Amino acid sequence: MLGEKSAPQKGASAVDAERWVGIDQGYSHMGLAVIDADGRTLASESTREPAGDGHEPDVALRRLRVLLGRVAGLRDGPVRLAGFCHEVSGVPEVFAEAGVTVRGTKALNDVVGVYGITEMRGHVVVAGCGTYSQVVYVDEGQAVCWPGDDVAAQLPQWLLFGGAYARFVAERRGGEEPPPRRWAELGPLLSDMLHDPAAREFLTLAATALAQTRDVFWRETGVARPPDLVLGGGAVADPRVWAALSASARALGVGVERAQGDPAVGLARFAMVHPDADPWAFIGRVRPGWLS
């Protein structure tokens, strides 16, 4: 059995009788989730083993094998993969080695997993605030639009990610910079520093950059109302940090939502509910140089 089922998720539709597997590939961990055609979560697992850079193919595939060893029942029928499963990833081959039939794949960046655990209403600026940061605009047609080179040049310095937190903590503590990828340490460290005016100023600057980022994308959309803002990831996981950040945003007249849940589920859910959505579109007039 794949595990105990959760309640059906609002908004999911049975577009395929097969199950979807979401694979959330991070630096420090990998997550894997399985959902059925009704949007119910059948399994959800994560691992940090082996240690290392999870963006390195060898580390990522070894983590995937660990997760596949934990989830029974995948060989009972075909699956479709979403997330870390692009053509040269080696991921479909690992599933095949495990005796799992893969009927299709949809490569998605991890930031889509943040969006996928929301209502997916469109016209939203979404930020994945993890070890590194990714910011995209999802339009009303559910296309995931990356900032074109001209748009990226207008974006402010982003502070909601591990490296920026680590640098700030090191500067204020006057010691060695903590590893930027250890959210279990970084979130509480920053949280415990909120009595320091400099820490509150740091989050005010982060909120200001958030508002400016929204406005850059808004100008490009041509839509009369501003896009909604959704954040997810380790940088906004600590409740006291989130309370201070969201309060700073509200003081600027900007509302922001925190997406909470399993991004691997979000990847699978987005791929299932919006199978024809373009996850590699862009916004602006100059195509991103990295987007082939």
PAKEBA-902876 format. One record per residue: x, y, z of N, C-alpha, C in turn; residue in three letters; residue number from 1. Coordinates in steps of 0.001 Angstrom, whole numbers, plus 500000, padded with zeros to 6 digits. Layout:
! residues N
{node {X Y Z} {X Y Z} {X Y Z} ala NUM}
...
END
This chain:
! residues 292
{node {500846 498802 500000} {500000 500000 500000} {500878 501244 500000} met 1}
{node {500374 502312 499399} {501133 503557 499318} {501051 504372 500590} leu 2}
{node {500176 504040 501474} {500073 504824 502699} {498662 505331 502900} gly 3}
{node {498428 505928 504027} {497105 506420 504367} {496743 507615 503519} glu 4}
{node {495541 507633 502977} {495101 508713 502104} {494644 509910 502919} lys 5}
{node {494925 511097 502363} {494415 512317 502977} {493103 512682 502322} ser 6}
{node {492462 513722 502841} {491210 514190 502257} {491464 514745 500871} ala 7}
{node {490494 514654 499951} {490672 515217 498620} {491020 516683 498674} pro 8}
{node {491890 517137 497784} {492291 518536 497747} {491370 519319 496821} gln 9}
{node {490928 520458 497283} {490030 521308 496512} {490697 521739 495211} lys 10}
{node {489950 521661 494125} {490451 522158 492847} {491061 521090 491978} gly 11}
{node {491407 519903 492532} {491995 518862 491713} {490904 518239 490865} ala 12}
{node {491257 517795 489667} {490304 517160 488773} {490905 515886 488223} ser 13}
{node {490081 514915 487967} {490550 513621 487498} {490808 513670 486004} ala 14}
{node {491969 514218 485608} {492312 514309 484201} {492977 513041 483725} val 15}
{node {493340 512139 484634} {494014 510918 484248} {493815 509921 485379} asp 16}
{node {493588 508661 485018} {493389 507636 486027} {494695 507229 486689} ala 17}
{node {495821 507614 486120} {497114 507235 486682} {497459 508112 487878} glu 18}
{node {498484 507681 488580} {498975 508467 489702} {500100 509392 489233} arg 19}
{node {500222 510502 489922} {501304 511450 489660} {502297 511406 490807} trp 20}
{node {503578 511455 490460} {504656 511484 491439} {505379 512820 491321} val 21}
{node {505399 513581 492399} {506137 514841 492427} {507503 514636 493064} gly 22}
{node {508533 515216 492454} {509900 515076 492958} {510468 516468 493169} ile 23}
{node {510684 516812 494433} {511182 518127 494824} {512677 518000 495113} asp 24}
{node {513500 518498 494211} {514954 518366 494317} {515545 519624 494935} gln 25}
{node {516032 519529 496158} {516674 520661 496807} {518137 520406 497049} gly 26}
{node {518825 521430 497543} {520244 521261 497866} {520414 520277 499016} tyr 27}
{node {519681 520508 500100} {519910 519728 501315} {519009 518507 501433} ser 28}
{node {517924 518462 500677} {517023 517326 500801} {516286 517100 499488} his 29}
{node {515657 515935 499393} {514762 515636 498275} {513444 515152 498852} met 30}
{node {512353 515597 498244} {511035 515139 498643} {510365 514399 497505} gly 31}
{node {509558 513411 497832} {508798 512650 496836} {507387 512462 497365} leu 32}
{node {506403 512706 496515} {505011 512537 496908} {504240 511873 495777} ala 33}
{node {503220 511129 496137} {502358 510456 495171} {500929 510904 495417} val 34}
{node {500247 511325 494355} {498832 511671 494471} {498038 510875 493452} ile 35}
{node {496754 510678 493751} {495897 509982 492794} {495125 510991 491948} asp 36}
{node {494292 510477 491056} {493593 511350 490109} {492552 512232 490771} ala 37}
{node {492216 511975 492033} {491301 512831 492777} {492046 513850 493631} asp 38}
{node {493383 513882 493507} {494170 514848 494249} {494502 514429 495665} gly 39}
{node {494209 513175 496013} {494519 512706 497361} {495987 512307 497457} arg 40}
{node {496618 512663 498562} {498014 512317 498776} {498109 510887 499280} thr 41}
{node {498786 510050 498501} {498931 508642 498852} {500226 508375 499613} leu 42}
{node {501241 509186 499353} {502524 509011 500037} {503284 510315 499996} ala 43}
{node {504090 510547 501018} {504926 511747 501080} {506159 511415 501910} ser 44}
{node {507332 511489 501291} {508580 511133 501954} {509649 512165 501606} glu 45}
{node {510635 512312 502487} {511773 513170 502189} {513022 512573 502815} ser 46}
{node {514188 512961 502277} {515446 512477 502823} {516543 513513 502632} thr 47}
{node {517506 513489 503547} {518722 514293 503433} {519936 513408 503168} arg 48}
{node {519692 512124 502967} {520775 511179 502744} {520829 510742 501289} glu 49}
{node {522036 510688 500732} {523310 511026 501354} {523495 512537 501455} pro 50}
{node {524384 512959 502343} {524691 514377 502476} {525391 514874 501221} ala 51}
{node {525303 516172 501001} {525965 516759 499843} {525054 517721 499112} gly 52}
{node {525498 518134 497930} {524759 519067 497087} {523741 518288 496277} asp 53}
{node {522478 518450 496632} {521414 517720 495955} {521192 518105 494517} gly 54}
{node {521876 519154 494046} {521782 519494 492639} {522814 518735 491806} his 55}
{node {523721 518030 492479} {524653 517160 491771} {523921 515874 491393} glu 56}
{node {524007 515462 490119} {523217 514294 489674} {523427 513050 490518} pro 57}
{node {524667 512758 490896} {524919 511528 491652} {524218 511565 493005} asp 58}
{node {524326 512693 493711} {523670 512827 495012} {522161 512744 494848} val 59}
{node {521620 513450 493854} {520174 513471 493646} {519626 512078 493352} ala 60}
{node {520282 511341 492493} {519772 510016 492128} {519910 509031 493284} leu 61}
{node {520942 509185 494087} {521069 508319 495265} {519957 508622 496264} arg 62}
{node {519620 509894 496428} {518500 510242 497311} {517193 509675 496761} arg 63}
{node {517037 509742 495456} {515814 509209 494856} {515687 507710 495118} leu 64}
{node {516779 506991 495022} {516736 505554 495294} {516344 505285 496749} arg 65}
{node {516839 506124 497673} {516438 505995 499070} {514923 506139 499204} val 66}
{node {514362 507142 498547} {512926 507399 498655} {512100 506300 498005} leu 67}
{node {512548 505819 496860} {511807 504747 496200} {511794 503483 497057} leu 68}
{node {512838 503313 497847} {512868 502160 498740} {511881 502266 499889} gly 69}
{node {511377 503460 500137} {510443 503670 501244} {508984 503582 500818} arg 70}
{node {508708 503780 499534} {507324 503862 499067} {506959 502571 498352} val 71}
{node {506165 501762 499011} {505703 500514 498407} {504497 500790 497518} ala 72}
{node {504280 499906 496574} {503082 499990 495745} {503238 500754 494452} gly 73}
{node {504406 501355 494217} {504573 502109 492976} {504569 501207 491750} leu 74}
{node {504911 499945 491934} {504932 499025 490796} {503550 498492 490447} arg 75}
{node {502530 498906 491213} {501187 498369 490991} {500498 498951 489764} asp 76}
{node {501040 500020 489211} {500426 500628 488034} {501291 501753 487515} gly 77}
{node {500977 502285 486334} {501808 503341 485751} {501715 504647 486528} pro 78}
{node {502754 505449 486414} {502789 506756 487052} {503272 507790 486047} val 79}
{node {502988 509024 486343} {503557 510152 485620} {504393 510959 486596} arg 80}
{node {505517 511487 486128} {506453 512186 486992} {506376 513689 486758} leu 81}
{node {506549 514447 487835} {506543 515910 487745} {507635 516463 488645} ala 82}
{node {508323 517481 488142} {509384 518113 488924} {510733 517802 488333} gly 83}
{node {511583 517213 489139} {512947 516886 488719} {512914 515622 487863} phe 84}
{node {512676 515788 486580} {512592 514623 485683} {512847 515038 484240} cys 85}
{node {513717 516031 484048} {513984 516488 482687} {514732 515415 481905} his 86}
{node {514945 515649 480616} {515421 514601 479714} {516748 513980 480123} glu 87}
{node {517643 514779 480696} {518970 514248 481020} {519141 514008 482524} val 88}
{node {518044 513974 483268} {518143 513834 484728} {518531 512435 485156} ser 89}
{node {518142 511435 484371} {518342 510054 484781} {517245 509534 485683} gly 90}
{node {516273 510377 486019} {515214 509999 486949} {514292 508912 486392} val 91}
{node {513767 509039 485155} {512912 507952 484654} {513622 506604 484654} pro 92}
{node {514926 506620 484395} {515677 505374 484380} {515741 504736 485767} glu 93}
{node {515861 505574 486812} {515878 505046 488181} {514531 504411 488523} val 94}
{node {513438 505031 488098} {512120 504436 488317} {512012 503103 487580} phe 95}
{node {512517 503062 486337} {512475 501822 485570} {513280 500723 486264} ala 96}
{node {514449 501092 486799} {515264 500127 487536} {514502 499545 488718} glu 97}
{node {513654 500366 489324} {512869 499930 490478} {511614 499167 490077} ala 98}
{node {511417 498957 488761} {510257 498218 488289} {508994 499034 488177} gly 99}
{node {509142 500368 488133} {507982 501260 488044} {507793 501693 486596} val 100}
{node {506570 501592 486097} {506260 502004 484733} {505975 503507 484704} thr 101}
{node {506771 504241 483941} {506602 505686 483801} {505913 505960 482477} val 102}
{node {504753 506564 482549} {503975 506811 481339} {504190 508220 480776} arg 103}
{node {504779 509108 481549} {505018 510462 481052} {505748 511275 482101} gly 104}
{node {506325 512395 481675} {507052 513273 482589} {506727 514728 482271} thr 105}
{node {506826 515574 483282} {506691 517016 483104} {507736 517689 483990} lys 106}
{node {508789 518192 483362} {509860 518840 484116} {509372 520186 484638} ala 107}
{node {509543 520401 485934} {509097 521629 486586} {510166 522094 487560} leu 108}
{node {510367 523398 487649} {511240 523943 488675} {510563 523829 490032} asn 109}
{node {511369 523743 491090} {510824 523565 492436} {509854 524666 492846} asp 110}
{node {510024 525890 492318} {509140 526981 492701} {507687 526667 492336} val 111}
{node {507474 525829 491317} {506114 525451 490935} {505466 524620 492042} val 112}
{node {506280 523920 492824} {505742 523170 493946} {505141 524063 495008} gly 113}
{node {505698 525263 495176} {505109 526240 496098} {503736 526663 495583} val 114}
{node {503668 526981 494310} {502399 527400 493712} {501365 526278 493761} tyr 115}
{node {501800 525046 493554} {500883 523916 493474} {500183 523562 494769} gly 116}
{node {500674 524060 495914} {499975 523799 497177} {499044 524951 497556} ile 117}
{node {498851 525897 496623} {497870 526963 496803} {496622 526640 495988} thr 118}
{node {495712 527573 495905} {494507 527385 495094} {494802 527508 493604} glu 119}
{node {496007 527905 493257} {496452 528026 491856} {495495 528915 491061} met 120}
{node {495265 530109 491574} {494263 530987 490963} {494805 531834 489818} arg 121}
{node {496111 531845 489602} {496688 532625 488519} {496853 534089 488876} gly 122}
{node {497609 534819 488042} {497964 536222 488277} {498601 536346 489659} his 123}
{node {499683 535588 489838} {500356 535491 491142} {501865 535568 490923} val 124}
{node {502538 536349 491741} {503998 536294 491827} {504337 535283 492909} val 125}
{node {505124 534273 492548} {505457 533174 493452} {506962 533164 493688} val 126}
{node {507347 533043 494945} {508770 532957 495276} {509030 531700 496086} ala 127}
{node {510011 530945 495635} {510505 529809 496400} {511725 530265 497170} gly 128}
{node {511599 530382 498476} {512644 530982 499311} {513388 529883 500046} cys 129}
{node {514353 529289 499388} {515095 528191 499973} {516562 528523 500098} gly 130}
{node {517411 527531 499874} {518846 527760 499867} {519181 528850 498862} thr 131}
{node {518539 528752 497712} {518595 529789 496690} {517163 530266 496464} tyr 132}
{node {516987 531332 495725} {515629 531838 495519} {515254 531771 494045} ser 133}
{node {513986 531556 493793} {513424 531598 492448} {512140 532406 492526} gln 134}
{node {511960 533351 491620} {510756 534178 491596} {510177 534151 490196} val 135}
{node {508890 533834 490087} {508220 533740 488796} {506856 534422 488883} val 136}
{node {506280 534654 487715} {504910 535133 487622} {504092 534052 486936} tyr 137}
{node {502987 533639 487568} {502067 532671 486958} {500860 533441 486454} val 138}
{node {500635 533401 485146} {499575 534224 484572} {498203 533560 484735} asp 139}
{node {497175 534232 484224} {495818 533730 484408} {495555 532464 483614} glu 140}
{node {496425 532154 482650} {496316 530910 481902} {497177 529798 482475} gly 141}
{node {497789 530047 483643} {498613 529089 484380} {500003 528873 483780} gln 142}
{node {500427 529730 482856} {501803 529663 482361} {502745 530196 483428} ala 143}
{node {503824 529471 483648} {504855 529896 484605} {505850 530764 483847} val 144}
{node {505847 532060 484155} {506598 533041 483368} {507838 533494 484133} cys 145}
{node {508988 533152 483603} {510256 533563 484189} {510583 534984 483760} trp 146}
{node {511273 535753 484612} {511598 537126 484201} {512550 537146 483018} pro 147}
{node {512152 537857 481957} {513062 538058 480836} {514268 538862 481293} gly 148}
{node {515299 538893 480474} {516515 539596 480877} {516247 541063 481184} asp 149}
{node {515313 541677 480435} {514991 543082 480696} {514247 543248 482024} asp 150}
{node {513403 542280 482357} {512672 542329 483626} {513613 542028 484789} val 151}
{node {514454 541030 484625} {515394 540669 485692} {516301 541836 486066} ala 152}
{node {516641 542657 485071} {517526 543802 485337} {516863 544846 486232} ala 153}
{node {515541 544819 486312} {514812 545789 487140} {514558 545293 488563} gln 154}
{node {514781 544007 488820} {514428 543436 490114} {515406 543871 491199} leu 155}
{node {514902 544125 492403} {515777 544537 493512} {516545 543346 494076} pro 156}
{node {517462 543644 494969} {518191 542579 495656} {517223 541791 496538} gln 157}
{node {517240 540478 496397} {516316 539604 497126} {517011 539086 498377} trp 158}
{node {516326 539129 499502} {516952 538768 500770} {516371 537508 501409} leu 159}
{node {515303 536956 500838} {514634 535826 501470} {515186 534499 500952} leu 160}
{node {516428 534201 501315} {517029 532916 500963} {518209 532659 501892} phe 161}
{node {518693 531432 501881} {519685 530998 502847} {520959 531801 502879} gly 162}
{node {521523 532120 501708} {522773 532848 501672} {522672 534218 502321} gly 163}
{node {521585 534947 502050} {521410 536280 502630} {521222 536188 504142} ala 164}
{node {520455 535195 504605} {520272 535011 506041} {521611 534727 506711} tyr 165}
{node {522389 533830 506102} {523669 533437 506705} {524618 534626 506813} ala 166}
{node {524666 535442 505771} {525553 536611 505803} {525126 537590 506892} arg 167}
{node {523811 537816 506995} {523332 538753 508019} {523655 538241 509418} phe 168}
{node {523365 536971 509672} {523632 536401 510994} {525113 536508 511341} val 169}
{node {525978 536207 510354} {527418 536274 510603} {527856 537692 510931} ala 170}
{node {527324 538679 510217} {527698 540072 510455} {527290 540525 511850} glu 171}
{node {526091 540131 512291} {525603 540591 513582} {526243 539850 514748} arg 172}
{node {526597 538606 514517} {527203 537825 515591} {528718 537974 515644} arg 173}
{node {529277 538558 514586} {530710 538778 514554} {531518 537502 514522} gly 174}
{node {530960 536481 513926} {531663 535194 513876} {531628 534598 512492} gly 175}
{node {531881 533317 512450} {531920 532607 511180} {530516 532500 510590} glu 176}
{node {530438 532623 509298} {529145 532545 508627} {528595 531135 508730} glu 177}
{node {527356 530973 509238} {526784 529626 509342} {526453 529088 507957} pro 178}
{node {526375 527777 507830} {526020 527198 506521} {524670 527735 506057} pro 179}
{node {524584 528298 504852} {523326 528905 504410} {522244 527898 504084} pro 180}
{node {522553 526622 504163} {521584 525616 503735} {520983 524861 504908} arg 181}
{node {521317 525250 506146} {520815 524546 507325} {519677 525339 507927} arg 182}
{node {518477 525182 507349} {517344 525975 507796} {516965 525673 509235} trp 183}
{node {517243 524460 509696} {516918 524125 511075} {517671 525026 512045} ala 184}
{node {518808 525565 511616} {519589 526479 512449} {519318 527937 512092} glu 185}
{node {519254 528225 510801} {519181 529618 510364} {517883 530308 510773} leu 186}
{node {516737 529632 510567} {515467 530252 510927} {515419 530662 512392} gly 187}
{node {515687 529720 513322} {515691 530100 514743} {516748 531142 515091} pro 188}
{node {517911 531104 514429} {518932 532113 514706} {518406 533508 514414} leu 189}
{node {517810 533675 513238} {517269 534980 512885} {516092 535332 513793} leu 190}
{node {515276 534333 514094} {514131 534562 514959} {514571 535061 516328} ser 191}
{node {515622 534460 516866} {516111 534859 518190} {516764 536241 518187} asp 192}
{node {517027 536785 516998} {517667 538092 516899} {516673 539223 516675} met 193}
{node {515375 538920 516696} {514387 539940 516351} {514313 541081 517360} leu 194}
{node {514926 540904 518527} {515006 542026 519471} {516005 543074 518988} his 195}
{node {516862 542683 518062} {517893 543562 517507} {517252 544436 516429} asp 196}
{node {517323 545766 516537} {516746 546634 515496} {517291 546313 514104} pro 197}
{node {518537 545852 514032} {519113 545524 512723} {518392 544341 512084} ala 198}
{node {517960 543375 512891} {517239 542229 512352} {515871 542657 511827} ala 199}
{node {515210 543526 512574} {513910 544024 512105} {514084 544853 510833} arg 200}
{node {515178 545614 510761} {515447 546393 509558} {515733 545480 508372} glu 201}
{node {516434 544381 508622} {516700 543398 507565} {515394 542883 506967} phe 202}
{node {514432 542546 507818} {513159 542028 507320} {512323 543130 506669} leu 203}
{node {512481 544365 507129} {511814 545481 506457} {512365 545661 505048} thr 204}
{node {513674 545540 504918} {514287 545621 503588} {513824 544459 502709} leu 205}
{node {513695 543280 503317} {513215 542123 502560} {511779 542355 502085} ala 206}
{node {510936 542934 502947} {509556 543224 502571} {509494 544299 501490} ala 207}
{node {510367 545298 501588} {510412 546345 500561} {510794 545750 499209} thr 208}
{node {511771 544848 499203} {512168 544184 497962} {511035 543332 497414} ala 209}
{node {510268 542721 498325} {509114 541925 497910} {508090 542795 497190} leu 210}
{node {507797 543952 497768} {506838 544870 497146} {507356 545380 495807} ala 211}
{node {508629 545710 495740} {509214 546199 494490} {509200 545123 493419} gln 212}
{node {509464 543884 493819} {509427 542772 492871} {508036 542595 492300} thr 213}
{node {507033 542633 493171} {505655 542539 492687} {505361 543627 491671} arg 214}
{node {505788 544855 491956} {505481 545980 491075} {506185 545862 489729} asp 215}
{node {507398 545308 489716} {508101 545097 488439} {507298 544146 487563} val 216}
{node {506877 543029 488137} {506075 542076 487363} {504732 542687 486970} phe 217}
{node {504120 543433 487897} {502804 544026 487624} {502852 544925 486395} trp 218}
{node {503879 545748 486304} {503985 546647 485142} {504026 545870 483833} arg 219}
{node {504591 544680 483869} {504725 543888 482647} {503458 543125 482281} glu 220}
{node {502557 542925 483260} {501386 542090 482995} {500320 542801 482170} thr 221}
{node {500188 544102 482356} {499117 544828 481696} {497769 544620 482352} gly 222}
{node {497726 543956 483500} {496488 543705 484228} {496253 544861 485191} val 223}
{node {495000 545277 485331} {494702 546457 486147} {495015 546243 487621} ala 224}
{node {494685 545098 488146} {494921 544856 489572} {496294 544238 489786} arg 225}
{node {496890 544480 490939} {498211 543902 491190} {498141 542390 491352} pro 226}
{node {499191 541696 490994} {499193 540239 491231} {499269 539943 492713} pro 227}
{node {498723 538792 493090} {498879 538323 494457} {500336 537898 494677} asp 228}
{node {500713 537765 495932} {502063 537354 496302} {501991 536090 497137} leu 229}
{node {502795 535095 496765} {502861 533842 497510} {504322 533495 497752} val 230}
{node {504657 533201 499001} {506007 532785 499358} {505962 531396 499962} leu 231}
{node {507034 530637 499742} {507153 529327 500366} {508613 528960 500525} gly 232}
{node {508879 528009 501402} {510248 527564 501597} {510775 527872 502978} gly 233}
{node {512001 527419 503225} {512586 527513 504549} {512761 528914 505081} gly 234}
{node {512955 529895 504194} {513197 531267 504642} {511991 531873 505338} ala 235}
{node {510818 531341 505090} {509611 531894 505713} {508933 530860 506601} val 236}
{node {509664 529809 506985} {509063 528742 507773} {508940 529092 509251} ala 237}
{node {509908 529844 509793} {509857 530174 511212} {508690 531130 511479} asp 238}
{node {507815 530810 512423} {506611 531631 512621} {506899 533054 513057} pro 239}
{node {507928 533270 513863} {508221 534639 514312} {508831 535463 513186} arg 240}
{node {509680 534834 512385} {510232 535537 511217} {509116 535899 510256} val 241}
{node {508207 534939 510021} {507095 535202 509104} {506198 536321 509628} trp 242}
{node {505921 536320 510926} {505067 537363 511493} {505688 538743 511302} ala 243}
{node {506994 538842 511523} {507671 540135 511366} {507718 540556 509906} ala 244}
{node {507988 539616 509024} {508061 539927 507596} {506702 540353 507054} leu 245}
{node {505665 539583 507353} {504335 539905 506826} {503815 541215 507394} ser 246}
{node {504160 541513 508663} {503759 542799 509243} {504438 543950 508520} ala 247}
{node {505721 543785 508173} {506432 544820 507415} {505815 545012 506041} ser 248}
{node {505399 543898 505413} {504760 544001 504103} {503416 544725 504199} ala 249}
{node {502644 544403 505220} {501344 545069 505394} {501530 546559 505628} arg 250}
{node {502587 546929 506342} {502852 548353 506586} {503141 549091 505292} ala 251}
{node {503588 548352 504279} {503835 548929 502959} {502599 548840 502062} leu 252}
{node {501504 548327 502607} {500274 548191 501839} {500255 546979 500940} gly 253}
{node {501067 545967 501281} {501187 544775 500443} {500793 543546 501251} val 254}
{node {499816 542800 500748} {499446 541542 501374} {500241 540400 500775} gly 255}
{node {500587 539437 501607} {501379 538308 501130} {500895 537044 501806} val 256}
{node {500881 535949 501043} {500415 534649 501536} {501605 533710 501675} glu 257}
{node {501598 532926 502736} {502622 531895 502895} {502019 530543 502520} arg 258}
{node {502623 529871 501551} {502179 528541 501145} {502813 527520 502078} ala 259}
{node {501988 526719 502745} {502469 525707 503667} {502000 524333 503212} gln 260}
{node {502915 523409 503173} {502600 522073 502722} {503804 521461 502042} gly 261}
{node {503586 520339 501411} {504656 519583 500786} {504821 520027 499330} asp 262}
{node {505945 520671 498980} {506130 521106 497590} {506129 519955 496591} pro 263}
{node {506525 518755 497031} {506468 517611 496119} {505022 517317 495730} ala 264}
{node {504111 517450 496695} {502682 517325 496388} {502272 518434 495422} val 265}
{node {502779 519647 495651} {502445 520767 494777} {502891 520550 493347} gly 266}
{node {504063 519973 493152} {504547 519676 491802} {503626 518680 491100} leu 267}
{node {503279 517609 491807} {502387 516609 491221} {501013 517204 490932} ala 268}
{node {500527 518010 491853} {499189 518583 491710} {499126 519552 490531} arg 269}
{node {500140 520416 490390} {500143 521341 489263} {500154 520577 487945} phe 270}
{node {501010 519567 487844} {501122 518813 486597} {499831 518085 486262} ala 271}
{node {499142 517581 487262} {497908 516848 487013} {496759 517780 486651} met 272}
{node {496608 518867 487404} {495472 519765 487188} {495662 520632 485945} val 273}
{node {496912 520983 485640} {497187 521851 484491} {498187 521179 483542} his 274}
{node {497794 520070 482926} {498745 519302 482113} {499266 520050 480896} pro 275}
{node {498519 521038 480413} {498935 521751 479201} {499589 523100 479500} asp 276}
{node {499752 523445 480768} {500364 524725 481125} {501839 524734 480732} ala 277}
{node {502307 525881 480282} {503709 526043 479896} {504522 526437 481133} asp 278}
{node {505413 525576 481615} {506187 525919 482806} {507472 526681 482511} pro 279}
{node {507721 526959 481234} {508977 527616 480852} {508710 528799 479932} trp 280}
{node {507636 529541 480225} {507351 530779 479497} {508197 531899 480110} ala 281}
{node {508064 533109 479552} {508767 534236 480172} {507940 535493 480020} phe 282}
{node {508229 536475 480858} {507539 537751 480832} {508568 538838 480555} ile 283}
{node {508213 539767 479668} {509143 540810 479271} {509341 540786 477766} gly 284}
{node {510329 541543 477311} {510577 541624 475876} {511847 540890 475449} arg 285}
{node {512688 540539 476407} {513948 539873 476070} {513951 538489 476722} val 286}
{node {513990 537465 475903} {513994 536099 476407} {515167 535863 477333} arg 287}
{node {514964 535184 478471} {516100 534921 479369} {517202 534159 478647} pro 288}
{node {518433 534599 478846} {519548 533971 478155} {519712 532513 478473} gly 289}
{node {519299 532080 479685} {519461 530683 480097} {518364 529783 479559} trp 290}
{node {517257 530375 479077} {516092 529599 478678} {516200 529224 477203} leu 291}
{node {516591 527998 476952} {516784 527549 475558} {515490 527101 474937} ser 292}
END
